[in-house]
């Protein structure tokens, strides 16, 4: 596919970064991105943790499950994935014939890094009876070694559908895995990995924020530790947070997940107040990987059709099977 080009405003060599840009410049850049999108026949998918201006130009904003489902359904020629690298990999696995690009190739994930494929393969070789359930926050190589993939939104359903005669290994998030065991009663061996953002919330800081806002329910992501989950009124995926907050009669709601989620919540529930649960350290509720993507980088990647996600065909084929198994189980009533 030939690169489509969009002219910058007269006298401008390059759009400024988010930090340098007044709102007018961001608005102009957003309009240019939408022009590029039409020329490329592209779809822009953005995770709930992306910066607000990226969420606002996206065709779909959601969690990992919703983004995977959108990637399957799209008829676009180009998938622009505004998230972290493993998410763009998943889109490519599901769409091997399409161009998949992401704004910043270095947008990684502490969970993905915690589970190297060679270590997982060695553990599986030592116990052939293991049935490996991999949280989608992992590399394509780990997906290819797994029996089925899950997201925080469908993990309980995936575990409940797992064979009863197999030992379950859950990788790589020990906190999500522990929460799923609590919900299902199904014993699993848990890989020792975690999201570096979600473990920053502690029992102490959550107790304090609840005391400051006694009427506000607390919604926490299952990647949080048990000490935080036990204080929450609801533990759920980011997408299910939307439904909970819409249905709640509360005017103010405390949110314990990455700060980008608050922008989506405020758009979906404009009549409610959302309180970001604090951490012990400044800005630790902000994922440095998610925030590597900026509106300028989004424009650049669409103009250049780079960086692209590429993988060998055999890896794509092996990784696709457990993802498709997840999607099939998720679709069951």
C-alpha positions in Angstrom: 0.0 0.0 0.0 1.4 3.4 -0.9 1.8 5.8 1.9 -0.8 8.5 2.1 0.4 12.0 3.0 -1.2 14.9 4.7 0.2 18.4 4.5 1.0 20.2 7.8 -0.3 23.7 8.3 1.6 26.5 6.5 4.9 27.4 8.2 4.8 24.3 10.4 7.6 21.7 10.0 6.3 19.2 12.5 3.4 19.0 15.0 4.5 19.7 18.6 4.4 17.1 21.2 1.6 16.8 23.7 3.5 18.7 26.3 4.3 21.5 23.9 0.9 21.8 22.3 -1.8 24.2 23.2 -5.3 22.8 22.7 -5.7 24.4 19.3 -2.7 22.6 18.0 -3.9 19.3 19.3 -7.3 19.9 17.7 -5.6 20.6 14.4 -3.5 17.5 14.6 -6.6 15.4 15.5 -8.3 16.7 12.3 -5.3 15.7 10.2 -5.3 12.3 11.8 -8.9 11.8 10.7 -8.0 12.9 7.2 -5.2 10.3 7.1 -7.5 7.6 8.5 -9.9 8.1 5.6 -7.1 8.0 3.0 -5.6 4.8 4.4 -9.0 3.1 5.1 -7.7 2.7 8.6 -9.3 1.9 11.9 -7.9 3.4 15.1 -8.2 1.2 18.2 -7.3 2.6 21.6 -7.1 1.1 25.0 -8.9 2.7 27.9 -5.5 3.8 29.4 -4.5 5.9 26.5 -4.2 9.7 26.8 -7.5 11.6 26.3 -6.7 13.1 23.0 -5.9 9.6 21.5 -9.1 8.2 22.9 -11.0 11.1 21.4 -9.9 10.3 17.8 -10.2 6.6 18.1 -13.0 4.6 16.4 -13.2 2.2 19.3 -12.0 2.6 22.9 -12.1 -0.4 25.2 -10.4 -3.1 27.1 -8.3 -6.0 25.8 -11.2 -8.3 25.1 -13.2 -5.6 23.3 -10.2 -4.5 21.2 -9.5 -8.1 20.2 -13.1 -8.5 19.1 -13.0 -5.3 17.1 -9.8 -6.4 15.5 -11.6 -9.6 14.3 -14.5 -7.6 12.9 -12.8 -4.8 11.1 -12.9 -4.4 7.3 -10.2 -1.7 7.4 -6.9 -2.2 5.4 -4.8 -0.7 8.2 -5.2 -1.3 12.0 -3.7 1.5 14.1 -3.3 0.2 17.6 -3.0 2.7 20.3 -2.0 0.6 23.3 1.0 -1.5 24.2 3.0 -3.9 22.0 1.3 -7.2 22.9 -2.1 -5.7 22.0 -0.9 -4.8 18.5 0.6 -8.2 18.2 -2.8 -9.7 19.0 -4.4 -7.6 16.3 -1.8 -8.8 13.8 -2.3 -12.5 14.8 -6.0 -12.1 14.1 -5.4 -10.1 10.9 -2.2 -11.5 9.3 -3.0 -10.0 5.9 -3.5 -6.5 7.2 -1.1 -3.7 8.0 -0.9 -3.3 11.8 1.0 -0.2 13.2 1.4 1.3 16.6 2.6 4.8 17.6 5.6 3.7 19.8 7.3 0.3 19.4 8.7 0.7 22.9 5.3 0.6 24.5 5.8 -2.6 26.5 4.3 -4.2 29.6 5.7 -5.4 32.9 3.5 -8.4 32.8 4.7 -9.4 29.4 8.3 -9.0 30.5 7.7 -11.2 33.6 7.0 -14.3 31.5 9.8 -15.2 29.0 8.6 -17.9 26.6 11.7 -20.1 27.2 10.9 -20.3 30.9 7.3 -21.1 30.3 8.3 -23.9 27.8 10.7 -25.4 30.4 8.0 -25.5 33.0 5.5 -27.1 30.6 8.1 -29.7 29.6 8.5 -30.7 33.3 4.8 -31.3 33.7 2.9 -32.5 30.5 -0.4 -32.4 32.3 -0.4 -28.6 32.6 -3.1 -26.7 30.9 -1.8 -23.2 30.4 -4.2 -20.2 30.6 -2.4 -17.0 29.5 -3.6 -13.6 30.4 -3.6 -11.6 27.1 -0.9 -9.4 28.6 1.9 -11.6 27.3 4.0 -12.0 24.2 3.0 -13.8 21.0 5.6 -16.4 21.8 3.9 -17.1 25.2 0.4 -17.1 23.5 1.7 -19.8 21.1 2.7 -22.0 24.0 -0.7 -21.6 25.7 -3.9 -23.6 25.6 -6.2 -20.7 25.8 -6.0 -16.9 26.3 -8.1 -14.8 28.7 -8.6 -11.2 29.6 -9.6 -9.7 32.9 -13.2 -9.4 31.5 -13.6 -13.1 30.7 -11.0 -14.9 32.9 -13.6 -16.5 35.2 -15.5 -17.9 32.2 -12.3 -19.2 30.6 -11.2 -20.9 33.8 -14.6 -22.5 34.4 -14.4 -23.9 30.9 -11.0 -25.5 31.4 -10.7 -29.3 31.4 -11.3 -30.8 34.8 -8.6 -33.5 34.4 -5.8 -31.0 33.8 -3.6 -29.0 36.2 -4.1 -25.3 35.5 -1.2 -23.0 35.1 -2.1 -19.3 35.0 0.4 -16.8 33.5 1.6 -14.2 34.0 -0.5 -12.1 36.5 -0.5 -13.7 40.0 -3.1 -11.1 41.3 -5.6 -11.7 38.5 -5.1 -15.4 38.9 -5.6 -15.3 42.6 -8.9 -13.3 42.1 -10.1 -15.9 39.6 -9.4 -18.7 42.0 -11.5 -16.8 44.6 -14.4 -16.5 42.1 -14.2 -20.1 40.8 -12.8 -22.2 43.6 -10.6 -23.8 40.9 -7.0 -24.4 42.1 -4.3 -23.1 39.8 -0.5 -22.7 39.9 0.2 -18.9 39.5 3.1 -17.5 37.6 4.9 -14.8 39.7 4.2 -11.7 37.6 2.3 -8.5 38.2 1.4 -5.1 36.7 3.8 -2.6 38.2 1.0 0.0 38.3 -1.7 -2.0 40.0 0.5 -3.2 42.8 1.2 0.4 43.8 -2.2 0.6 45.6 -2.0 -0.5 49.2 -4.4 -1.3 51.9 -3.4 1.8 53.8 -3.9 4.3 51.0 -7.2 2.7 50.0 -8.4 2.8 53.6 -7.6 6.5 53.8 -9.3 7.5 50.5 -12.4 5.6 51.6 -12.4 7.4 54.9 -12.2 10.8 53.0 -15.1 9.8 50.8 -17.3 7.6 53.0 -20.3 7.5 50.6 -18.2 6.7 47.5 -18.0 3.0 46.4 -14.6 1.7 45.3 -14.1 -0.1 42.0 -10.8 -1.9 41.6 -9.2 -3.8 38.7 -8.4 -7.5 39.5 -4.7 -6.8 38.8 -4.7 -5.1 42.2 -3.5 -7.1 45.2 -5.8 -9.0 47.5 -5.3 -6.3 50.2 -6.9 -3.8 47.9 -9.5 -6.1 46.3 -10.9 -7.0 49.7 -11.7 -3.3 50.3 -13.5 -2.8 47.0 -17.2 -2.8 46.4 -16.6 -4.1 42.9 -13.6 -5.9 41.3 -13.9 -6.0 37.5 -12.3 -5.3 34.1 -12.1 -1.7 32.8 -15.0 -2.4 30.4 -17.2 -3.7 33.2 -16.4 -0.6 35.2 -18.4 1.4 32.7 -21.5 -0.7 33.4 -21.0 -0.6 37.2 -20.6 3.1 37.3 -23.6 3.7 35.0 -25.8 1.6 37.2 -24.5 2.8 40.6 -26.7 5.4 42.4 -23.6 7.0 43.9 -22.6 10.5 42.8 -18.9 9.9 43.4 -17.0 6.7 42.7 -13.4 5.9 43.6 -11.4 4.1 40.8 -8.4 1.9 41.4 -6.9 1.4 38.0 -4.7 3.3 35.5 -5.5 7.0 35.4 -6.5 7.0 31.7 -9.7 5.1 32.6 -11.1 8.3 34.2 -11.4 10.1 30.8 -13.6 7.3 29.4 -15.7 7.2 32.6 -16.2 10.9 32.5 -17.4 10.7 28.9 -19.7 7.8 29.6 -21.1 9.1 32.9 -20.8 12.9 32.7 -23.1 13.4 35.7 -20.8 11.6 38.1 -17.6 12.4 39.9 -14.7 10.0 39.6 -11.9 10.0 42.2 -8.6 8.5 41.2 -7.4 6.2 44.0 -4.1 7.6 45.2 -0.9 5.6 45.6 2.0 6.0 48.0 4.1 7.6 45.2 3.4 10.5 42.8 2.0 9.5 39.4 2.3 5.8 40.1 -1.2 5.3 38.9 0.0 6.2 35.4 1.5 3.5 33.1 4.7 4.8 31.6 4.3 2.4 28.7 0.7 3.4 27.8 1.7 7.0 28.0 4.6 6.6 25.5 1.9 7.0 22.8 1.1 10.6 21.9 -1.0 12.3 19.3 2.1 13.3 17.4 3.4 9.7 17.3 0.0 8.6 16.2 0.1 11.0 13.3 3.6 10.0 12.4 2.9 6.3 12.4 -0.1 6.7 10.1 1.9 9.0 7.7 4.8 6.6 7.6 2.9 3.3 8.1 5.6 2.5 10.7 6.4 1.0 13.1 4.7 -2.2 11.8 4.0 -5.3 13.7 5.5 -8.3 11.9 5.8 -11.9 12.9 6.7 -15.2 11.2 3.7 -17.1 9.8 4.3 -20.1 12.0 4.2 -18.0 15.2 1.0 -16.3 14.0 -0.7 -19.6 13.3 0.3 -21.1 16.7 -0.7 -18.0 18.7 -4.0 -17.6 16.9 -5.5 -20.9 18.0 -5.6 -20.1 21.8 -6.9 -16.6 21.0 -9.7 -18.0 18.9 -10.5 -20.5 21.6 -10.9 -17.6 24.0 -13.2 -15.7 21.6 -15.3 -18.9 21.1 -15.7 -19.5 24.8 -16.5 -15.8 25.4 -19.3 -15.9 22.9 -21.1 -18.8 24.6 -24.2 -17.9 26.6 
